[in-house]
Amino acid sequence: MEEIPSLAVVCDIEYGAWRATVLKTALELDIFTVVSGSGPFLDSIALASGCSPKGLEVLLNALCPLGLLKRNENGYELTPVSDAYLVRGKETFYGDWCLTAQLAWPIRARSADAVRTGEALVDDYSDQSKQDDWVADFGPAMMNWPARLEYFTRLWKSVGVLPLPSGEQRILELACGPGLKSMALLRGNPEARVTLNDFPGILRLTRKIAADAGLISQVEPLPGNMEEVDLGESRYDLVICGSMLYYFSGRRLAEMLSRISKSLRQGGALIVQEPIADEWKCESEAALMAAFQLLLFAPGSEVRSFEEYRSALQESGFRQVDLIHEDMIRARKGGMFGGGRQ
């Protein structure tokens, strides 16, 4: 007898939407901020939030198994996660980014339109006008930067980027966000210097992290759009570009890669870290979900396979392109770093 296919895959995806719905509802009502300020009792939370006790109790209870609230004999209280990232007014508040980008359902409700037309539903999300949203995205880094710094240190060692060659190394991180990828290369390398490029509002956060990490003397800001700022010529030994080049395609990508190549010294390298699709674009969930999200939010974007990246990089003058990690490519302008799949 032929086995009947299970509906579990579909149901799991559908159920995940309900979890997201609970979080979205709580953020829209600012529940975590209310609980933080009004105390644990249902009636006081209802009064402060303007919600009915009946409906509110259902929502608060649903947040408990998600790890965002705890309930005891006294009522409700925040968990360490919700207290850290979901209370409005804190430097690490992540709720606005969730609502603007991750849970932007008015846009997601029109996703079929993007598929029909092949056009994004909003203006370019990499534009400077969106920098306040990006600051909200990077807010949690103000709390978790030590762990992320350790992660990138281990990652650089595993792919052979650390230890750095001896002597002064000049490093540029484009669209750096918190800047932790490049800062991880500075520890134990007092002669190395990093130039951090991003929009001014983001760099204020980045410089605070550098100061807290004791690395501020080794970093310098380069504020502005990565397509417009002066990258110089033969200035850097290493350029890092994380989760940004998939916003570029066609001539725009070629021009950006050419500018990066020009900025590198002979023997330098470009490292691209972002979701990289498998050859047939049917297996790598992280890359393919990123591609679908970019279809909605980023005009002209493209998530590429390694082979597609290698072709684009070689056309821009890079002579050796290696896949050194599942989401990391190194392209050499000469022979500074070694290893990887060619």
Secondary structure by P-SEA (a helix, b strand, c coil): ccccccaaaaaaaaaaaaaaaaaaaaaaaaaaaaaacccccaaaaaaaacccaaaaaaaaaaaccccccccccccccccccccccccccccccaaaaaaacccaaaaaaaaaaaaacccccccccccccaaaaaaaaacccccaaaaaaaaaaaaaaaaccccccccbbbbbbcccccaaaaaaaacccccbbbbbbccaaaaaaaaaaaaaaccccccccccccccccccccccccbbbbccccccccaaaaaaaaaaaaaacccccbbbbbcccccccccccaaaaaaaaaaaacccbbbbbcaaaaaaaaaaacccccccccccbbbbbcccccccccc
